[in-house]
Amino acid sequence: ALGGDSDNGLQIDSVAEVAPSAFNTNYLKRFTYTDIEGRSDQTIIVSPVGDETVIGSYTQEALGRSGTHSRRVTLPKGARATFWGVRIANVNGDALDIESIEYKTEVTRRKT
């Protein structure tokens, strides 16, 4: 699990980024949604990364303090890329534990 909390009372900003993947095809793909499971006290920021470019940032409500909880972040259609990853960040150094990140892409049938 990845985590961020405090260092001697000072807030720690943390960012986790999943390595980009082409999902075994060179076709362009749309990033449709991501499911995040974990814990956080405050909101988190989810940013899809397509072909090494951040494609927007989406604020997501807290995942919950006890146990693990799942949230789905649905993205608008439009952005296309061959390689996709996702970046997750805490807000103002709040506690953040990520247990799993799963995301779905949709192949557009156009090669790069």
Backbone as a printed PyTorch tensor [residue, N CA C, xyz], in Angstrom:
tensor([[[  0.8390,  -1.1890,   0.0000],
         [  0.0000,   0.0000,   0.0000],
         [  0.8800,   1.2460,   0.0000]],

        [[  0.4560,   2.2500,  -0.7190],
         [  1.1390,   3.5330,  -0.7180],
         [  0.4950,   4.4170,   0.3290]],

        [[  1.2770,   5.2590,   0.9960],
         [  0.6880,   6.0910,   2.0340],
         [  1.3600,   7.4330,   2.1620]],

        [[  0.6270,   8.4090,   2.7020],
         [  1.1620,   9.7350,   2.9810],
         [  0.4390,  10.2780,   4.1940]],

        [[  1.1740,  10.8040,   5.1850],
         [  0.5210,  11.3080,   6.3900],
         [  1.2370,  12.5610,   6.8670]],

        [[  2.1570,  12.4310,   7.8270],
         [  2.8780,  13.6150,   8.2960],
         [  4.2950,  13.2470,   8.6850]],

        [[  5.1460,  14.2450,   8.7000],
         [  6.5400,  14.0910,   9.0900],
         [  6.7980,  15.0890,  10.2070]],

        [[  6.8050,  14.5870,  11.4380],
         [  7.0340,  15.4520,  12.5850],
         [  6.0240,  16.6010,  12.6170]],

        [[  4.7580,  16.2750,  12.2700],
         [  3.6980,  17.2750,  12.2930],
         [  3.5320,  18.0670,  11.0120]],

        [[  4.4710,  17.9570,  10.0840],
         [  4.3740,  18.6660,   8.8090],
         [  3.6400,  17.7960,   7.7970]],

        [[  2.8310,  18.4250,   6.9770],
         [  2.0780,  17.6870,   5.9710],
         [  3.0080,  17.1560,   4.8870]],

        [[  2.6790,  15.9640,   4.3910],
         [  3.4290,  15.3600,   3.2950],
         [  2.4960,  15.2560,   2.0960]],

        [[  2.8380,  15.9320,   1.0270],
         [  2.0840,  15.7830,  -0.2160],
         [  2.5990,  14.5280,  -0.9130]],

        [[  1.6920,  13.6730,  -1.3400],
         [  2.1240,  12.4580,  -2.0210],
         [  1.4050,  12.3190,  -3.3520]],

        [[  2.1290,  11.7630,  -4.2970],
         [  1.5890,  11.5020,  -5.6310],
         [  2.0180,  10.0950,  -6.0250]],

        [[  1.0730,   9.2960,  -6.4970],
         [  1.3690,   7.9600,  -7.0120],
         [  0.9760,   7.9290,  -8.4740]],

        [[  1.8720,   7.4390,  -9.3100],
         [  1.5550,   7.3530, -10.7420],
         [  1.7970,   5.9380, -11.2290]],

        [[  0.7810,   5.3810, -11.8880],
         [  0.8840,   4.0490, -12.4720],
         [  1.6130,   4.1760, -13.8030]],

        [[  2.5680,   3.2830, -14.0360],
         [  3.3220,   3.3030, -15.2900],
         [  2.3700,   3.1570, -16.4740]],

        [[  2.6300,   3.8960, -17.5560],
         [  1.7420,   3.8160, -18.7210],
         [  1.7860,   2.4450, -19.3890]],

        [[  0.6570,   2.0820, -19.9770],
         [  0.5380,   0.8080, -20.6760],
         [ -0.1830,   1.0210, -21.9950]],

        [[  0.1870,   0.2230, -23.0000],
         [ -0.4950,   0.2480, -24.2900],
         [ -1.5760,  -0.8370, -24.3480]],

        [[ -1.7240,  -1.6260, -23.2890],
         [ -2.7250,  -2.6800, -23.2040],
         [ -2.6410,  -3.6440, -24.3870]],

        [[ -1.4180,  -3.9830, -24.7650],
         [ -1.1320,  -4.9760, -25.8090],
         [ -1.6530,  -4.6190, -27.1980]],

        [[ -1.8300,  -3.3320, -27.4780],
         [ -2.2520,  -2.9180, -28.8100],
         [ -1.7300,  -1.5170, -29.1080]],

        [[ -1.4030,  -1.2590, -30.3680],
         [ -0.9280,   0.0680, -30.7700],
         [ -2.0610,   0.9780, -31.2400]],

        [[ -3.3000,   0.5330, -31.0970],
         [ -4.4340,   1.3700, -31.4610],
         [ -4.6170,   2.4840, -30.4310]],

        [[ -5.1950,   3.5870, -30.8760],
         [ -5.5620,   4.6530, -29.9410],
         [ -6.6820,   4.1580, -29.0380]],

        [[ -6.6960,   4.6570, -27.8100],
         [ -7.7000,   4.2600, -26.8470],
         [ -8.2390,   5.4800, -26.1130]],

        [[ -9.4940,   5.3870, -25.6540],
         [-10.0720,   6.3780, -24.7460],
         [ -9.9540,   5.8100, -23.3400]],

        [[ -9.6960,   6.6610, -22.3930],
         [ -9.6610,   6.2850, -20.9790],
         [-11.0710,   6.5290, -20.4620]],

        [[-11.8130,   5.4790, -20.1070],
         [-13.2150,   5.6570, -19.7540],
         [-13.4490,   5.8580, -18.2530]],

        [[-12.7860,   5.0770, -17.4230],
         [-12.9380,   5.2650, -15.9750],
         [-11.8010,   4.6030, -15.2200]],

        [[-11.6890,   4.9420, -13.9510],
         [-10.7580,   4.2770, -13.0560],
         [-11.4540,   3.9830, -11.7350]],

        [[-11.1950,   2.8280, -11.1720],
         [-11.6890,   2.4510,  -9.8500],
         [-10.5110,   2.5060,  -8.8880]],

        [[-10.7050,   3.1940,  -7.7740],
         [ -9.6490,   3.3480,  -6.7790],
         [-10.1620,   2.7750,  -5.4710]],

        [[ -9.3520,   1.9300,  -4.8460],
         [ -9.7210,   1.3670,  -3.5570],
         [ -8.6780,   1.7690,  -2.5310]],

        [[ -9.1310,   2.2540,  -1.3870],
         [ -8.1990,   2.6490,  -0.3430],
         [ -8.8770,   3.4540,   0.7450]],

        [[ -8.0800,   4.2780,   1.4400],
         [ -8.5660,   5.1270,   2.5250],
         [ -7.9890,   6.5210,   2.3710]],

        [[ -8.8010,   7.5320,   2.6730],
         [ -8.3170,   8.9130,   2.7150],
         [ -9.2650,   9.7340,   3.5740]],

        [[ -8.7090,  10.6910,   4.3080],
         [ -9.5180,  11.5570,   5.1630],
         [-10.2180,  12.6450,   4.3550]],

        [[ -9.5680,  13.1300,   3.3380],
         [-10.0750,  14.2400,   2.5390],
         [-10.1560,  13.8210,   1.0750]],

        [[-10.4550,  14.7680,   0.2280],
         [-10.5480,  14.4830,  -1.2050],
         [ -9.1890,  14.0910,  -1.7760]],

        [[ -9.2390,  13.4300,  -2.9060],
         [ -8.0250,  13.0910,  -3.6540],
         [ -8.1700,  13.6550,  -5.0560]],

        [[ -7.0420,  13.7630,  -5.7540],
         [ -7.0530,  14.2560,  -7.1360],
         [ -6.6080,  13.1180,  -8.0490]],

        [[ -7.4290,  12.8010,  -9.0300],
         [ -7.1560,  11.7340,  -9.9840],
         [ -6.9010,  12.3740, -11.3430]],

        [[ -5.7550,  12.0500, -11.9430],
         [ -5.3860,  12.6290, -13.2430],
         [ -4.9810,  11.5270, -14.2130]],

        [[ -5.7630,  11.3080, -15.2710],
         [ -5.3310,  10.3640, -16.2930],
         [ -4.1430,  10.9430, -17.0630]],

        [[ -3.2170,  10.0670, -17.4450],
         [ -2.0160,  10.4820, -18.1760],
         [ -1.9990,   9.7130, -19.4920]],

        [[ -2.1560,  10.4310, -20.6100],
         [ -2.1660,   9.8120, -21.9270],
         [ -0.9700,  10.2470, -22.7390]],

        [[ -0.1730,   9.2850, -23.1840],
         [  1.0380,   9.5680, -23.9630],
         [  1.8810,  10.6560, -23.2900]],

        [[  2.1130,  10.4800, -21.9750],
         [  2.9680,  11.3420, -21.1460],
         [  2.4120,  12.7520, -20.9280]],

        [[  1.1140,  12.9600, -21.1630],
         [  0.4820,  14.2550, -20.9440],
         [ -0.6880,  14.0840, -19.9870]],

        [[ -0.7500,  14.9050, -18.9500],
         [ -1.8800,  14.8550, -18.0230],
         [ -3.1140,  15.3820, -18.7510]],

        [[ -4.1670,  14.5680, -18.7650],
         [ -5.3970,  14.9070, -19.4760],
         [ -6.4550,  15.2910, -18.4410]],

        [[ -6.2950,  16.4310, -17.8100],
         [ -7.2580,  16.8940, -16.8170],
         [ -7.0040,  16.3270, -15.4380]],

        [[ -7.5920,  16.9550, -14.4380],
         [ -7.5150,  16.5030, -13.0530],
         [ -8.9190,  16.5250, -12.4810]],

        [[ -9.2760,  15.4660, -11.7660],
         [-10.6180,  15.3050, -11.2410],
         [-10.5520,  15.1160,  -9.7340]],

        [[-11.2760,  15.9530,  -8.9950],
         [-11.3190,  15.8480,  -7.5440],
         [-12.3510,  14.8000,  -7.1720]],

        [[-11.9570,  13.9130,  -6.2820],
         [-12.8270,  12.8190,  -5.8660],
         [-13.0190,  12.8760,  -4.3560]],

        [[-14.2190,  12.5830,  -3.8880],
         [-14.5070,  12.6340,  -2.4590],
         [-13.6440,  11.6530,  -1.6760]],

        [[-13.5730,  11.8600,  -0.3660],
         [-12.7740,  11.0130,   0.5120],
         [-13.1640,   9.5460,   0.3540]],

        [[-12.1840,   8.6640,   0.5000],
         [-12.4300,   7.2310,   0.3910],
         [-12.9300,   6.6400,   1.7040]],

        [[-12.8670,   7.3790,   2.8030],
         [-13.3050,   6.8850,   4.1050],
         [-12.1260,   6.5810,   4.9980]],

        [[-12.2990,   6.7440,   6.2990],
         [-11.1940,   6.5860,   7.2520],
         [-10.9520,   5.1540,   7.6790]],

        [[-12.0090,   4.3580,   7.8650],
         [-11.8110,   3.0000,   8.3570],
         [-12.1290,   2.0010,   7.2570]],

        [[-11.3940,   0.9190,   7.2400],
         [-11.5690,  -0.0790,   6.1940],
         [-11.1670,   0.4860,   4.8410]],

        [[-11.3710,  -0.2800,   3.8040],
         [-11.0800,   0.2250,   2.4640],
         [-12.3950,   0.4540,   1.7310]],

        [[-12.4090,   1.4610,   0.8870],
         [-13.5970,   1.8380,   0.1400],
         [-13.2190,   2.0400,  -1.3200]],

        [[-14.1760,   1.8390,  -2.1910],
         [-13.9500,   1.9830,  -3.6300],
         [-14.6740,   3.2020,  -4.1730]],

        [[-14.0400,   3.8940,  -5.1060],
         [-14.6540,   5.0100,  -5.8110],
         [-14.3500,   4.8570,  -7.2930]],

        [[-15.3560,   5.1630,  -8.1290],
         [-15.1560,   5.1550,  -9.5800],
         [-15.1100,   6.5890, -10.0650]],

        [[-14.0980,   6.9040, -10.8490],
         [-13.9730,   8.2130, -11.4700],
         [-14.2170,   8.0040, -12.9630]],

        [[-15.3260,   8.5550, -13.4610],
         [-15.6730,   8.4330, -14.8730],
         [-15.1960,   9.6860, -15.6030]],

        [[-14.5620,   9.4830, -16.7410],
         [-13.9790,  10.5870, -17.4830],
         [-14.7850,  10.8820, -18.7390]],

        [[-14.8190,  12.1440, -19.1480],
         [-15.5380,  12.4760, -20.3840],
         [-14.8210,  11.8870, -21.6000]],

        [[-15.5910,  11.5380, -22.6270],
         [-14.9830,  11.0150, -23.8570],
         [-14.2820,  12.1400, -24.5990]],

        [[-13.3500,  11.7690, -25.4250],
         [-12.6830,  12.7780, -26.2400],
         [-11.1910,  12.5560, -26.3320]],

        [[-10.5210,  12.5030, -25.2180],
         [ -9.0640,  12.3280, -25.2380],
         [ -8.7150,  10.9130, -25.6860]],

        [[ -7.7630,  10.8230, -26.5950],
         [ -7.2990,   9.5300, -27.1030],
         [ -5.7830,   9.4810, -27.0010]],

        [[ -5.2700,   8.3130, -26.6950],
         [ -3.8260,   8.1170, -26.6080],
         [ -3.5330,   6.6360, -26.7930]],

        [[ -2.2790,   6.3140, -27.0650],
         [ -1.8640,   4.9270, -27.1870],
         [ -1.4910,   4.3640, -25.8230]],

        [[ -0.7320,   5.1330, -25.0380],
         [ -0.2950,   4.7120, -23.7090],
         [ -1.0790,   5.4790, -22.6480]],

        [[ -1.6430,   4.7500, -21.6860],
         [ -2.4120,   5.3750, -20.6080],
         [ -1.8830,   4.9690, -19.2460]],

        [[ -1.9030,   5.9010, -18.3250],
         [ -1.6010,   5.6610, -16.9250],
         [ -2.5020,   6.5560, -16.1070]],

        [[ -2.3260,   6.5510, -14.7940],
         [ -3.1400,   7.4020, -13.9260],
         [ -2.2740,   7.9060, -12.7750]],

        [[ -2.5370,   9.1420, -12.3520],
         [ -1.8130,   9.7760, -11.2460],
         [ -2.8340,  10.0890, -10.1520]],

        [[ -2.4940,   9.7540,  -8.9050],
         [ -3.3740,  10.0200,  -7.7700],
         [ -2.5910,  10.8130,  -6.7370]],

        [[ -3.1990,  11.8900,  -6.2250],
         [ -2.5210,  12.7580,  -5.2550],
         [ -3.4440,  13.0640,  -4.0900]],

        [[ -2.8430,  13.2320,  -2.9130],
         [ -3.6390,  13.6850,  -1.7710],
         [ -3.7400,  15.2030,  -1.8210]],

        [[ -4.6010,  15.7780,  -0.9770],
         [ -4.8180,  17.2230,  -0.9360],
         [ -4.3310,  17.7440,   0.4110]],

        [[ -3.4630,  18.7420,   0.3990],
         [ -2.9450,  19.3640,   1.6210],
         [ -2.2880,  18.3790,   2.5730]],

        [[ -1.6560,  17.3550,   2.0450],
         [ -0.9180,  16.4180,   2.8900],
         [ -1.7810,  15.4850,   3.7190]],

        [[ -3.0690,  15.3830,   3.4330],
         [ -3.9410,  14.5100,   4.2080],
         [ -3.5660,  13.0460,   3.9990]],

        [[ -3.9100,  12.2170,   4.9940],
         [ -3.5950,  10.7890,   4.9480],
         [ -4.1860,  10.1530,   3.6900]],

        [[ -3.4130,   9.2660,   3.0760],
         [ -3.8280,   8.6090,   1.8400],
         [ -3.2270,   7.2170,   1.7920]],

        [[ -4.0710,   6.2100,   1.6720],
         [ -3.6340,   4.8240,   1.4860],
         [ -4.3610,   4.2730,   0.2730]],

        [[ -3.6070,   3.8380,  -0.7190],
         [ -4.1910,   3.2610,  -1.9280],
         [ -3.9110,   1.7700,  -1.9230]],

        [[ -4.9710,   0.9790,  -1.9610],
         [ -4.8360,  -0.4790,  -1.9940],
         [ -4.7790,  -0.9900,  -3.4330]],

        [[ -5.6120,  -0.4110,  -4.3100],
         [ -5.6020,  -0.8590,  -5.6990],
         [ -6.1300,   0.2330,  -6.6210]],

        [[ -5.6420,   0.1870,  -7.8500],
         [ -6.0790,   1.1010,  -8.9120],
         [ -6.3700,   0.2270, -10.1280]],

        [[ -7.5580,   0.3790, -10.6610],
         [ -7.9330,  -0.3780, -11.8520],
         [ -8.5560,   0.5960, -12.8330]],

        [[ -8.1800,   0.5220, -14.0940],
         [ -8.7950,   1.4330, -15.0420],
         [ -9.1310,   0.7460, -16.3420]],

        [[-10.0820,   1.3290, -17.0540],
         [-10.5920,   0.7430, -18.2950],
         [-10.3770,   1.7040, -19.4450]],

        [[ -9.9490,   1.1400, -20.5500],
         [ -9.8080,   1.9180, -21.7780],
         [-10.7070,   1.2990, -22.8440]],

        [[-10.9870,   2.0900, -23.8550],
         [-11.8350,   1.6540, -24.9600],
         [-11.0490,   1.8680, -26.2530]],

        [[-10.8030,   0.7960, -27.0030],
         [-10.0290,   0.8760, -28.2490],
         [-10.8620,   1.5700, -29.3150]],

        [[-10.2360,   2.5200, -30.0550],
         [-10.9570,   3.2810, -31.0740],
         [-10.7760,   2.7200, -32.4890]],

        [[ -9.9270,   1.7270, -32.6400],
         [ -9.6420,   1.1010, -33.9470],
         [ -8.8730,   2.0170, -34.9040]],

        [[ -8.1630,   2.9690, -34.3700],
         [ -7.2940,   3.8090, -35.1900],
         [ -5.8810,   3.6200, -34.6770]],

        [[ -4.9790,   3.2600, -35.5770],
         [ -3.5770,   3.0790, -35.1840],
         [ -2.8770,   4.4150, -35.0810]],

        [[ -1.8410,   4.4400, -34.2350],
         [ -1.0570,   5.6630, -34.0820],
         [ -0.0390,   5.8040, -35.1750]]])
